[in-house]
Structures are given as C-alpha cells and as structure tokens.
Amino acid sequence: MTPALTKMGIAAVEAARSMATLPGQQRADALRAMAAALPGIRSELQQANAADIEAARAKGLADPLIARLAITDKIFAYMQNRLNQVAALPDPVGRVLEGHIRPNNLKVEKISVPIGVIGIIYESRPNVTTDAAAVCIKSGNAVILRGGSESLRTNIVLADAMIRAATEHGLPESAIQILRTPGHETVSELLRMDRYIDVLIPRGGKGLIRRISEASRIPVIKHYDGICHLYLAEDAPVKMAVELAVNSKCQRVEVCNALEKVLIHAQAVPRLLPALVEGFTAQGVELRGCPRCCELSASIIPATEEDWTAEYLAPILAIKIVDGDAEAIEHINRYGSGHTDGIVTNALERVERFVRSIDSSSVMVNASTRLSGGGDYGMGAVVGISTDKLHARGPVGPNELTSYKWVAYGQGHLRG
C-alpha cells in the first residue's frame, strides 16, 4: 500500500473516532452548511463537469453514460435538497434500541453507534458524491470516496466544497476524503485497506460490484441484480394494475427497481392481458411471454428460460400466466433477486400471505416498484439498495450505517 493511502486510512480512523463523539446537532448543522456551500461553487462545478463530459466523449463513451455525468439544474437542486433532507432526519446515533433492568438492578441497554470508516466506490453519477457524504456524516462515520475516473474533476470540486463547509462546523477535516488519482491500481489498493476501512459499498454495475466483493477482505454491502416482479392477483383492478405495471417499468427502465416481470393470475387474464399489452405497446416496450401468453396475443413473443432470470434495464418485459398465488410466490422466490417485488390485490388475506412469503428486501402492495428507495421511504439520501441480509437490507440510509454496542450500568455489581 502506498504511503499516501496509508496516511489516508490512518486519518480516516482518527476522524471516525472523533465523529462518534460529536453531537447530532453539530453533524446536522454541518450538512446544512455543505448544502449552502454548493451555490458558491456552481461556476467552478460547471467548468469541471464540462471538462469531464468532453473527455468522456473523446474516449468514445456511449451517450447514456455521458448523460449520467451531467449536472443539470435538476441534479444540482437534487444534491442540495438531499443534503438538507438528511440533515433534518432524526439522529441515528445514540438511540436506545432496547433496554431493561435485571432483577439485580443491573441496567442493560443496546445503543446505536457509527460503524467507523466507510469506503464508497461508485461510477458515473456525481450526485453519489453528495449522497454518500450526507449519509455517512449523518450516521457519524468517516468516508473515503472513490468515484469513477470519468467524473473525477466534478467529484473533487464537490468533495472539496463539502470538506470546507464541514470543517468550518467543527468536523474533522478527514471525515470526508476523496481519492484524487484515477486508475484501477488505486481501487485495488483501497480494497486491501482492511486495517482502516470497516465497510465497503460499491455503487454501479453488476460487474463492478462482483469484482469488489471477490477481491476484498473488507465486508461489502451490495446488490447484484434488480429482477423485480409484479403479481396481478385474481381480483386485481384493471386500471390500477395497468397503471402500476406501466409506471414500474417505464418511469425509468434503466434503474435497479424498474419492473422486469409481470405475473398474472389465470382467472384475471381475460380482464388484464389486453389492457397490459395495450399499455406497454404504447410505451414501446417489447413483451416476451410464456406459451399461454403467446397464444392469446400476437404482440407477445416467446420467452426463453433465460428471460425469467434476466435484468433487462431496457424496454423489454417478460409476462407469465400463473394458476394461483402459491405459483406466483414460488416463481418470484425462485427467479427473483431479492430486490423489490409487489402484488396488486384488494384481498387482505392474500396481501398478508404474499408479504410473509416473499423473500425480498422490499415488498410493494398496490404500489409501484419504483417507490422502493430512500427518498420515497422518507430516508433522504441513500448509498444504494442492498439485497444482502446482513448487515443492511433494502435502501441503505443513515440508520443502516450504524451498528450497536451494549452498555451495562451497575452499582458495584459483581458476577456471582
């Protein structure tokens, strides 16, 4: 490991220890100051962002990837708003998660504490820089950021502005650090910093996440796929079912909580399938289906076995007819990725069975899969959506970046 990275790791550990002792109000004030600092760097930020985009075009990056780099007026407002929203959340540190007094009057409490040092490796979108800093500062952690080389200039301008604002409010200067050197060698070294980094969070494509998970001994909070399902039950109302399915798929097709599969109860097919085909066709979505679907609609092409495990991230959707709730649940648990799956029904008993049986980080009842995220869950910014079961599951916000410790209060208590 290079001396520079060793120095960064040592500084991060020291900063994390200091952060754990700071009052929640001080961290919240620092986040508001970070948001207030952004307008003052807007001109510098625009220049850096333009340079990143020009370099990306020169390297031949595809237009969709270049679009992710751009800090539009909407993205700029989003970054400010998320910093302020996270600042306004309740303090996740120091919560008494459970507690009791033993018969011998020993008081025992389980208290939330910061994890320590968080390493975040991400691609393309510069708004991850502000989101990651917000979530980590709110939860009392120190963070080391490693954005993609294609947005390095932009990320550095953002990070430096936040570092200045945070230190002016008494936070350690190393509470936020960013790797300023491009190249895979730097990432490889970061993955070996298990003496200093407590958790890694990769944010990007499946290939990036897999490489990091396989190459590092540091615990990783991750998700690989978003193979999201929506089950339209026997009693699903036509208008609601079609609107939810189309919104889940078409609001943004390229994101991890976009719908990829629709399951329809056989008894509801005459009511639902024609309306679904019409709705998706109007949005330019290619439909692939099981043999029963193909027999009923010439607009649906035959699906292969691979279609049931595919995360398209494109205007393609697979449809399957099932003979009951049990078959739908079995299909989702077999082919899903544990990300987000939903049901459309007005039957409470069916809802309860579905919610208990589906093994996913988010289960949606009569709601779009696109709502499974930090903002719509009232969490402010998040640093990803985890399909792991340990340590965090679902959207990873400030609460999810805390651990806990046990504290026992005695009066000279001895072990008998």
Secondary structure, 3 states (H helix, E strand, C coil): CCHHHHHHHHHHHHHHHHHCCCCHHHHHHHHHHHHHHCHHHHHHHHHHHHHHHHHHHHCCCCHHHHHHHCCCHHHHHHHHHHHHHHHHCCCCCCCEEEEEECCCCCEEEEEEEECCEEEEEECCCCHHHHHHHHHHHHCCCEEEEECCHHHHHHHHHHHHHHHHHHHHCCCCHHHEEECCCCCHHHHHHHCCCCCCCCEEEEECCHHHHHHHHHHCCCCECCCCCCCEEEEECCCCCHHHHHHHHHHHHHCCCCCCCCEEEEEEEHHHHHHHHHHHHHHHHHCCCEEEECHHHHHHCCCEEECCHHHHHCCCCCCEEEEEEECCHHHHHHHHHHHCCCCEEEEECCCHHHHHHHHHHCCCCEEEECCCHHHCCCCCCCCCCCCCEECCCCCCCEECCCHHHEEEEEEEECCCCCCC
